Amino acid sequence: MSESSTTIRQAHPSDAERWRELFTAYGEFYETDFDDAVLDGVWAWILDPEHPVTAFVAEADGTVVGFAHVRMQPDTFLAGPGWFLDDLFADPAHRGSGVGTALLEAVAEHAADHGGGTLRWITAADNERAQRVYDRLATRTTWVTYERETSR
């Protein structure tokens, strides 16, 4: 399959079942089991035009084979818009076909069309296959990421 046979578009309500399959597989890739509340909640965000998360899907031969979730976030270094790519996943059967590249290019175009700014994302240190794609399309930074769970 070539990259040219892949269509990138924003997610539609009719994509729900396939998106759910792919998002569940994405969670499994990162050793995370998404429960129904998470799956339903993220899908509700995707369908809500007022929510900051935008979802793109990659479609090949009428089947959704990948997705990307991106959100605008204010960038204090620019006093303008910045973008964070939360999630990007391609069906394993379609990896190496240009799906990830096409999704990233669509996300970058969306960001440019909506004010520009820097597009950032993270990946696991051992996700070397994805890093090979990312190294072709973006600049690897030296930033170290930390996280801390908070609750009331």
C-alpha positions as CSV (number, residue, x, y, z in Angstrom):
1,M,0.0,0.0,0.0
2,S,1.3,3.4,-0.9
3,E,0.9,6.6,1.1
4,S,-1.1,8.0,-1.9
5,S,-3.9,5.5,-1.3
6,T,-4.4,6.8,2.3
7,T,-7.0,9.5,2.9
8,I,-6.7,11.7,6.0
9,R,-9.8,13.4,7.3
10,Q,-11.4,14.5,10.6
11,A,-13.2,11.7,12.5
12,H,-16.9,11.3,11.9
13,P,-19.5,9.8,14.2
14,S,-19.6,6.8,11.9
15,D,-16.0,6.0,12.9
16,A,-16.9,5.2,16.5
17,E,-16.6,1.4,16.4
18,R,-13.3,1.3,14.4
19,W,-11.8,4.2,16.4
20,R,-12.7,2.3,19.6
21,E,-10.9,-0.9,18.3
22,L,-7.8,1.1,17.3
23,F,-7.7,3.2,20.5
24,T,-8.0,0.0,22.5
25,A,-5.1,-1.5,20.5
26,Y,-3.1,1.8,21.1
27,G,-3.7,1.4,24.9
28,E,-2.5,-2.2,24.7
29,F,0.6,-1.2,22.9
30,Y,1.4,1.1,25.8
31,E,0.3,-1.6,28.3
32,T,-2.8,0.3,29.3
33,D,-6.3,-1.1,29.5
34,F,-8.8,1.6,28.7
35,D,-12.2,1.0,30.4
36,D,-15.5,2.0,28.8
37,A,-15.6,5.3,30.7
38,V,-12.3,6.4,29.1
39,L,-13.3,5.2,25.6
40,D,-16.7,6.9,25.9
41,G,-15.2,10.1,27.3
42,V,-12.5,10.5,24.7
43,W,-14.9,9.8,21.9
44,A,-17.3,12.4,23.3
45,W,-14.5,14.9,23.3
46,I,-13.8,14.1,19.6
47,L,-17.4,14.7,18.6
48,D,-17.7,17.9,20.6
49,P,-16.7,20.9,18.4
50,E,-16.1,23.0,21.5
51,H,-13.6,20.6,23.0
52,P,-9.9,21.3,22.3
53,V,-9.1,17.8,21.1
54,T,-9.4,17.2,17.3
55,A,-9.2,13.7,15.9
56,F,-8.0,12.8,12.4
57,V,-8.3,9.3,10.9
58,A,-6.4,7.6,8.1
59,E,-8.6,5.7,5.8
60,A,-7.4,3.1,3.3
61,D,-9.8,1.3,1.0
62,G,-12.8,2.5,3.0
63,T,-11.4,1.3,6.4
64,V,-10.0,3.5,9.1
65,V,-6.4,2.3,9.7
66,G,-5.1,4.9,12.0
67,F,-5.8,8.0,14.0
68,A,-4.2,11.1,15.6
69,H,-5.5,13.3,18.4
70,V,-4.2,16.8,18.6
71,R,-5.1,19.8,20.8
72,M,-4.2,23.5,20.8
73,Q,-2.6,24.8,23.9
74,P,-1.3,28.3,24.7
75,D,2.5,28.5,24.3
76,T,4.1,30.8,26.8
77,F,7.4,31.0,24.9
78,L,5.5,32.5,21.9
79,A,2.5,34.2,23.6
80,G,0.5,32.4,20.9
81,P,-0.8,29.0,19.9
82,G,1.1,25.8,20.4
83,W,-0.1,22.2,19.6
84,F,0.3,18.9,21.4
85,L,-0.1,15.6,19.5
86,D,-1.6,13.4,22.3
87,D,-1.9,10.1,20.4
88,L,-1.0,8.7,17.0
89,F,-1.6,5.1,16.1
90,A,-1.6,3.0,12.9
91,D,-3.0,-0.5,12.6
92,P,0.0,-2.8,12.6
93,A,-1.0,-4.2,9.2
94,H,-0.6,-0.7,7.7
95,R,2.6,0.3,9.4
96,G,5.3,1.2,6.9
97,S,2.7,2.3,4.3
98,G,3.0,6.1,5.2
99,V,-0.1,6.2,7.5
100,G,1.9,7.8,10.4
101,T,3.6,10.3,8.1
102,A,0.3,11.3,6.4
103,L,-1.4,11.7,9.8
104,L,1.5,13.9,11.1
105,E,1.4,16.0,8.0
106,A,-2.4,16.5,8.3
107,V,-2.0,17.5,12.0
108,A,0.8,20.0,11.1
109,E,-1.4,21.4,8.3
110,H,-4.3,21.8,10.7
111,A,-2.0,23.6,13.2
112,A,-0.7,25.9,10.5
113,D,-4.3,26.7,9.4
114,H,-5.3,27.5,12.9
115,G,-2.7,30.0,14.0
116,G,0.6,28.0,13.6
117,G,3.0,27.6,16.5
118,T,5.0,24.6,17.6
119,L,3.7,21.1,17.4
120,R,5.1,18.8,20.1
121,W,4.6,15.2,21.0
122,I,6.3,12.5,23.1
123,T,6.8,8.8,22.5
124,A,8.1,5.9,24.6
125,A,11.9,5.6,24.7
126,D,11.7,2.1,23.3
127,N,9.3,2.9,20.4
128,E,12.2,3.0,17.9
129,R,10.0,2.3,14.9
130,A,8.0,5.5,15.5
131,Q,11.1,7.5,16.3
132,R,12.6,6.7,12.9
133,V,9.5,8.3,11.3
134,Y,9.5,11.2,13.8
135,D,13.3,11.9,13.2
136,R,12.5,12.4,9.5
137,L,9.7,14.8,10.1
138,A,10.7,16.8,13.2
139,T,13.5,17.9,15.5
140,R,14.2,15.6,18.4
141,T,14.6,17.7,21.6
142,T,16.6,17.2,24.7
143,W,13.7,17.9,27.0
144,V,13.0,15.3,29.7
145,T,9.3,14.6,30.5
146,Y,8.0,14.1,34.0
147,E,4.5,13.3,35.2
148,R,2.8,13.3,38.5
149,E,-0.7,12.1,39.3
150,T,-2.9,14.5,41.2
151,S,-6.3,13.9,42.8
152,R,-8.5,15.4,45.4
